[in-house]
Amino acid sequence: MRIEPFALERWFAEVEADADIMLAESGVRPLDASRFDTDPGELGYVIPTAGDPEFRETIGAHHDRSAEETVFTCGTQEANFLAFLSLVDSHAVVVTPTYGSLSEVPAALAETTEVPLSEPDWTLDVDAVAEAIRPDTDLVVLANPNNPTGRYHDEEAMRALYEVCADNGTYLLCDEVYRLLDDDPAPPVASFGRYGISTAGVSKSFGLAGLRFGWLCGPTAVVAAVENWKDYTTISPSKFGQHVARQAWDRREEILAENRDHTAKNRELVVEFLEEHDLSWSAPDCGTNAFVEVPEGFAGGESFCRGLVEAESVVLAPGEAFDRPDWFRIGFGLPQEELVEGLARVDSFLQRHT
């Protein structure tokens, strides 16, 4: 299997370590470990390796699935990767723009067809996805809420898409890692029926990326195939990650309310900044990301972002990493004082170059 370099991660690897401010981070600012009991006891494997059955039952129930239809993974990234290895054989359809691994991993395994969101509102065109589905389509893939635009496709559109997939015997995988940041989250795709698969975790909405803890919920046959592949990757989830994630889940109302409030306040700061500079953006419904049009005078997102990091030590994500060179991704889940300083530096850069 040959796979293209992960453009976004390679960009971060190049510039993030030496920069002062990370203004492209895609999750909520990290919670401090002192808020949790961090002693899981003996640091052996999680047994059974699919994850603690009681906790899997809890997560599964949230998705109208059982413990047997739930498997814990090392982050949502692994959940998606294992699903692709398990399901993609002939053809996949991917809704774009999207997080790089959701398009590049399926493309490394089989033929893929990309279906773009409809600009300028970045809405989901169910009919366009339906036209892209073939008799041999194994999987349709999308992130909802979307990364990088922050668009949250409503329940009606998602159920319509599910029915299109189910009628063709095609699985629908939805990366829902940002879903719980919405004030009133729509039901997860795994709850829609036999062909629905949800992946998620505690990295983005909960601000606990360092736990590397995620999950996949879906049909028993899919979970069994994922467990088979997982035996060749990480074997079990992190015992430490599972220990803290269980506490976070038990306190999710408190944590999510806090994180929603934090991101809403930061969002308003970004809105004010963009209005001041007359810059268009994707006006996100949910999550911690947005797409912003590249200012005039720059060749594209990479040109703008490289100039900014070199001049002001602020990292943004170039749209080229999402195959949209006229845009860049900004994240607004970081600590507010860092956001304010980062925007001030972007302002200084724009004053000199536009």
Number of C-alpha atoms within 10 A of each C-alpha: 6 9 12 11 11 14 17 18 13 12 17 17 11 11 17 20 11 12 15 15 22 24 24 23 21 24 24 27 23 16 15 9 11 7 10 13 10 13 10 13 9 8 10 10 13 16 12 11 20 24 23 19 18 10 18 24 20 18 23 24 16 15 22 19 21 19 20 18 24 31 29 29 33 22 25 26 20 22 25 28 17 22 23 24 16 19 19 22 16 16 21 28 25 24 21 26 24 22 18 19 18 23 22 17 21 28 22 15 19 16 14 22 21 17 20 17 21 12 9 9 13 20 16 23 15 18 11 14 21 18 10 17 20 15 10 13 22 22 25 26 23 23 27 23 28 31 28 27 27 23 25 23 18 15 14 10 13 21 16 14 19 24 18 20 22 17 9 17 16 24 25 28 27 25 28 22 28 29 23 25 25 17 12 8 15 15 16 24 26 25 19 19 15 16 23 23 28 24 29 27 27 27 24 26 28 27 21 23 21 13 21 21 28 27 27 33 33 31 20 16 12 21 22 18 15 25 23 14 17 26 12 8 13 13 18 20 27 23 22 19 22 23 20 21 24 17 14 20 17 11 11 16 12 11 16 20 15 13 22 22 13 18 25 16 14 21 22 12 16 18 14 11 17 16 11 10 13 10 14 16 21 20 17 21 17 26 33 31 31 27 25 22 18 24 20 12 10 15 12 20 25 22 15 25 21 19 17 19 22 12 13 18 20 25 30 28 29 29 25 17 23 21 14 16 17 20 26 28 29 24 27 30 30 24 14 16 9 16 21 16 15 21 18 14 19 21 16 14 17 14 10 7 13 10
